[in-house]
Amino acid sequence: MKQIYIDRRVCLFFLQEQLALFNYWDSIVVYAVPFTTITVLNTCTAYTVWKFATVRRTLTMHKM
């Protein structure tokens, strides 16, 4: 009976390790991936606006 108890403790230890690893990956997926995606998309949008604003300024400059 003692052997079964030891095996159960080892199994619970590995289960806790797996849960900790799952918790780590879950945090990355839930927080880091959306933050990175939003940052990249906002950067692309800002670059496009800046590019078109520069073109608009050069087309509407007053000629002397």
GUPA-557004 format. One record per residue: residue number from 1; residue in three letters; x, y, z of N, C-alpha, C, O in turn. Coordinates in pm, 1 decimal, decimal comma. Layout:
N
<vexlum NUM; ala; <X; Y; Z>; <X; Y; Z>; <X; Y; Z>; <X; Y; Z>>;
...
! end
This chain:
64
<vexlum 1; met; <81,7; -119,1; 0,0>; <0,0; 0,0; 0,0>; <86,3; 125,9; 0,0>; <46,8; 228,3; -55,7>>;
<vexlum 2; lys; <203,9; 118,7; 62,1>; <291,3; 233,7; 68,1>; <340,9; 273,2; -70,7>; <356,1; 392,0; -99,1>>;
<vexlum 3; gln; <365,7; 177,3; -155,6>; <413,6; 204,4; -290,6>; <309,6; 285,7; -370,0>; <346,7; 375,5; -445,6>>;
<vexlum 4; ile; <184,2; 255,9; -354,1>; <79,4; 330,1; -424,2>; <77,7; 475,2; -378,1>; <58,4; 566,2; -458,7>>;
<vexlum 5; tyr; <97,9; 496,8; -247,5>; <99,7; 633,1; -193,7>; <215,7; 713,0; -251,6>; <199,0; 830,0; -286,2>>;
<vexlum 6; ile; <332,2; 651,7; -262,5>; <448,8; 719,9; -319,7>; <422,9; 752,0; -466,7>; <455,0; 862,0; -511,6>>;
<vexlum 7; asp; <366,7; 660,2; -541,1>; <336,8; 684,1; -682,0>; <236,0; 797,4; -696,6>; <246,3; 877,8; -789,3>>;
<vexlum 8; arg; <140,7; 804,5; -607,6>; <41,6; 911,1; -613,6>; <107,1; 1047,2; -587,1>; <72,4; 1146,2; -651,5>>;
<vexlum 9; arg; <200,6; 1052,2; -493,5>; <270,6; 1177,8; -466,2>; <353,9; 1221,3; -585,6>; <357,6; 1339,9; -618,5>>;
<vexlum 10; val; <420,0; 1127,9; -650,3>; <500,1; 1160,2; -768,9>; <408,9; 1208,5; -880,5>; <440,4; 1304,5; -950,8>>;
<vexlum 11; cys; <297,7; 1142,2; -895,9>; <202,0; 1182,0; -999,8>; <148,0; 1321,6; -971,4>; <135,2; 1402,0; -1063,8>>;
<vexlum 12; leu; <116,5; 1352,1; -846,8>; <67,6; 1485,3; -812,3>; <174,9; 1590,9; -834,2>; <144,4; 1703,1; -874,6>>;
<vexlum 13; phe; <300,7; 1555,6; -807,7>; <409,7; 1649,9; -830,3>; <420,1; 1684,2; -979,3>; <432,6; 1801,1; -1015,5>>;
<vexlum 14; phe; <415,0; 1582,8; -1064,6>; <421,9; 1610,2; -1208,5>; <299,0; 1685,3; -1256,8>; <308,7; 1768,3; -1347,3>>;
<vexlum 15; leu; <184,2; 1657,3; -1197,8>; <63,2; 1729,6; -1234,1>; <76,3; 1876,6; -1196,6>; <34,8; 1963,5; -1273,3>>;
<vexlum 16; gln; <133,1; 1906,0; -1080,2>; <153,2; 2044,2; -1040,0>; <251,8; 2114,7; -1132,1>; <233,1; 2232,3; -1163,5>>;
<vexlum 17; glu; <355,4; 2045,7; -1175,6>; <450,0; 2104,0; -1271,3>; <380,4; 2134,9; -1403,9>; <402,1; 2240,5; -1463,3>>;
<vexlum 18; gln; <297,9; 2043,1; -1448,8>; <226,1; 2065,3; -1574,0>; <129,0; 2181,8; -1560,5>; <114,5; 2261,0; -1653,6>>;
<vexlum 19; leu; <62,8; 2193,3; -1446,8>; <-29,1; 2304,2; -1425,5>; <44,9; 2437,5; -1420,1>; <-4,6; 2538,4; -1470,5>>;
<vexlum 20; ala; <162,7; 2438,1; -1359,3>; <242,5; 2560,6; -1355,1>; <287,2; 2599,6; -1495,2>; <285,1; 2717,6; -1530,2>>;
<vexlum 21; leu; <327,2; 2502,8; -1574,8>; <367,0; 2530,6; -1712,8>; <248,1; 2580,6; -1794,0>; <261,3; 2674,7; -1872,4>>;
<vexlum 22; phe; <133,4; 2518,6; -1775,7>; <12,9; 2563,5; -1845,1>; <-23,7; 2705,9; -1803,6>; <-64,6; 2786,0; -1887,6>>;
<vexlum 23; asn; <-9,7; 2737,8; -1676,2>; <-38,9; 2871,8; -1627,6>; <54,1; 2973,9; -1691,6>; <10,8; 3083,4; -1727,5>>;
<vexlum 24; tyr; <180,7; 2939,2; -1706,3>; <277,8; 3027,3; -1769,9>; <241,3; 3053,4; -1916,0>; <237,9; 3168,4; -1959,9>>;
<vexlum 25; trp; <214,4; 2948,2; -1989,9>; <179,4; 2964,5; -2131,9>; <45,8; 3036,3; -2148,4>; <28,2; 3113,4; -2242,7>>;
<vexlum 26; asp; <-46,1; 3012,2; -2059,8>; <-174,7; 3079,8; -2065,2>; <-156,6; 3230,4; -2044,9>; <-221,5; 3310,5; -2112,2>>;
<vexlum 27; ser; <-69,3; 3268,2; -1953,0>; <-42,3; 3410,7; -1931,4>; <16,8; 3474,3; -2055,8>; <-19,3; 3586,6; -2091,0>>;
<vexlum 28; ile; <106,3; 3405,0; -2122,3>; <166,2; 3458,5; -2244,9>; <59,9; 3476,4; -2352,6>; <53,6; 3580,3; -2418,3>>;
<vexlum 29; val; <-22,2; 3375,6; -2369,9>; <-123,5; 3381,1; -2476,0>; <-227,0; 3489,0; -2447,0>; <-269,4; 3560,1; -2538,1>>;
<vexlum 30; val; <-267,6; 3501,9; -2322,1>; <-375,1; 3594,7; -2288,6>; <-327,1; 3739,7; -2285,2>; <-402,5; 3829,7; -2322,3>>;
<vexlum 31; tyr; <-203,4; 3764,5; -2241,6>; <-157,6; 3902,3; -2223,9>; <-56,8; 3946,3; -2329,2>; <-72,8; 4053,4; -2387,7>>;
<vexlum 32; ala; <44,1; 3868,6; -2354,4>; <154,0; 3913,2; -2440,3>; <116,0; 3913,6; -2587,9>; <148,8; 4008,6; -2659,0>>;
<vexlum 33; val; <49,3; 3812,0; -2634,7>; <15,6; 3804,1; -2777,7>; <-80,1; 3916,3; -2819,4>; <-53,2; 3982,0; -2920,0>>;
<vexlum 34; pro; <-189,8; 3941,8; -2747,9>; <-275,0; 4054,5; -2788,5>; <-203,5; 4189,4; -2778,7>; <-220,6; 4274,7; -2865,9>>;
<vexlum 35; phe; <-123,4; 4209,4; -2673,3>; <-49,8; 4334,4; -2659,9>; <45,2; 4355,0; -2777,4>; <52,9; 4464,7; -2832,7>>;
<vexlum 36; thr; <117,2; 4250,3; -2815,4>; <209,9; 4259,9; -2929,0>; <135,3; 4285,5; -3058,6>; <178,5; 4367,2; -3139,9>>;
<vexlum 37; thr; <24,3; 4217,1; -3078,8>; <-54,6; 4235,7; -3200,5>; <-107,6; 4378,5; -3209,3>; <-99,1; 4441,2; -3314,9>>;
<vexlum 38; ile; <-161,7; 4429,9; -3100,5>; <-214,3; 4566,7; -3100,5>; <-102,7; 4666,9; -3125,9>; <-122,4; 4763,6; -3199,4>>;
<vexlum 39; thr; <13,6; 4645,4; -3066,5>; <126,8; 4735,6; -3086,5>; <171,8; 4736,8; -3232,0>; <196,7; 4843,5; -3288,2>>;
<vexlum 40; val; <182,2; 4621,5; -3292,2>; <224,8; 4613,6; -3433,4>; <122,4; 4680,0; -3523,9>; <159,5; 4756,6; -3612,8>>;
<vexlum 41; leu; <-4,8; 4652,3; -3503,2>; <-107,6; 4711,4; -3588,7>; <-115,6; 4863,4; -3570,9>; <-135,4; 4935,5; -3668,7>>;
<vexlum 42; asn; <-100,5; 4913,0; -3447,6>; <-99,4; 5057,5; -3425,8>; <21,2; 5122,4; -3491,6>; <10,5; 5233,1; -3544,3>>;
<vexlum 43; thr; <135,3; 5055,5; -3489,5>; <254,4; 5108,2; -3555,4>; <233,7; 5116,0; -3706,7>; <271,8; 5214,5; -3770,0>>;
<vexlum 44; cys; <174,2; 5013,2; -3763,7>; <146,1; 5015,1; -3908,5>; <48,5; 5127,4; -3943,3>; <66,5; 5196,0; -4044,0>>;
<vexlum 45; thr; <-53,6; 5146,5; -3862,0>; <-150,7; 5253,0; -3885,8>; <-85,8; 5390,4; -3874,8>; <-110,4; 5477,5; -3958,3>>;
<vexlum 46; ala; <-2,9; 5410,5; -3772,4>; <64,3; 5539,2; -3754,3>; <159,6; 5568,0; -3870,6>; <168,2; 5682,0; -3916,4>>;
<vexlum 47; tyr; <229,8; 5468,0; -3917,7>; <319,7; 5487,0; -4032,0>; <241,7; 5526,9; -4156,8>; <283,3; 5616,7; -4229,9>>;
<vexlum 48; thr; <130,0; 5461,2; -4181,1>; <48,8; 5492,9; -4298,5>; <-6,5; 5635,2; -4289,8>; <-4,2; 5708,5; -4388,7>>;
<vexlum 49; val; <-55,5; 5674,4; -4173,4>; <-106,7; 5811,0; -4156,2>; <5,2; 5912,1; -4176,6>; <-14,2; 6013,8; -4243,2>>;
<vexlum 50; trp; <121,6; 5884,9; -4119,8>; <236,3; 5976,2; -4134,6>; <277,5; 5988,2; -4281,6>; <307,7; 6097,5; -4329,4>>;
<vexlum 51; lys; <278,4; 5875,8; -4352,3>; <317,5; 5876,2; -4492,8>; <220,6; 5960,1; -4575,9>; <263,5; 6041,7; -4657,5>>;
<vexlum 52; phe; <91,1; 5940,6; -4555,5>; <-6,7; 6016,1; -4633,2>; <-11,8; 6162,3; -4590,9>; <-40,4; 6248,9; -4673,6>>;
<vexlum 53; ala; <15,0; 6191,5; -4465,2>; <18,5; 6330,9; -4420,8>; <135,3; 6403,6; -4486,8>; <122,9; 6520,3; -4524,2>>;
<vexlum 54; thr; <247,5; 6335,6; -4500,9>; <363,4; 6395,7; -4567,8>; <332,4; 6423,2; -4714,3>; <366,7; 6529,6; -4765,6>>;
<vexlum 55; val; <269,0; 6330,1; -4781,1>; <231,8; 6348,4; -4921,8>; <131,1; 6462,6; -4934,1>; <141,6; 6544,6; -5025,3>>;
<vexlum 56; arg; <34,5; 6468,6; -4844,0>; <-65,8; 6574,6; -4848,9>; <-1,2; 6711,3; -4828,9>; <-37,6; 6807,3; -4896,8>>;
<vexlum 57; arg; <93,5; 6721,0; -4737,2>; <160,2; 6849,2; -4713,9>; <238,9; 6894,2; -4836,1>; <240,7; 7013,1; -4868,0>>;
<vexlum 58; thr; <303,5; 6801,4; -4904,5>; <381,8; 6840,5; -5022,1>; <291,1; 6879,9; -5137,8>; <329,0; 6963,8; -5219,5>>;
<vexlum 59; leu; <171,7; 6820,9; -5146,7>; <81,4; 6856,4; -5255,7>; <10,3; 6989,8; -5231,2>; <-28,3; 7057,3; -5326,6>>;
<vexlum 60; thr; <-7,2; 7028,1; -5105,7>; <-83,2; 7150,1; -5076,1>; <6,3; 7265,5; -5032,0>; <-42,9; 7364,9; -4978,8>>;
<vexlum 61; met; <137,5; 7253,2; -5053,6>; <227,7; 7362,4; -5015,8>; <202,0; 7484,0; -5104,1>; <174,6; 7470,6; -5223,3>>;
<vexlum 62; his; <211,1; 7601,4; -5045,0>; <194,0; 7724,5; -5120,8>; <320,0; 7748,1; -5203,7>; <432,2; 7739,4; -5153,7>>;
<vexlum 63; lys; <298,9; 7777,6; -5328,8>; <414,6; 7803,2; -5415,8>; <442,5; 7951,0; -5418,4>; <351,0; 8032,7; -5429,2>>;
<vexlum 64; met; <569,0; 7985,1; -5408,6>; <605,6; 8126,2; -5411,4>; <670,0; 8161,7; -5541,3>; <707,8; 8277,0; -5561,9>>;
! end
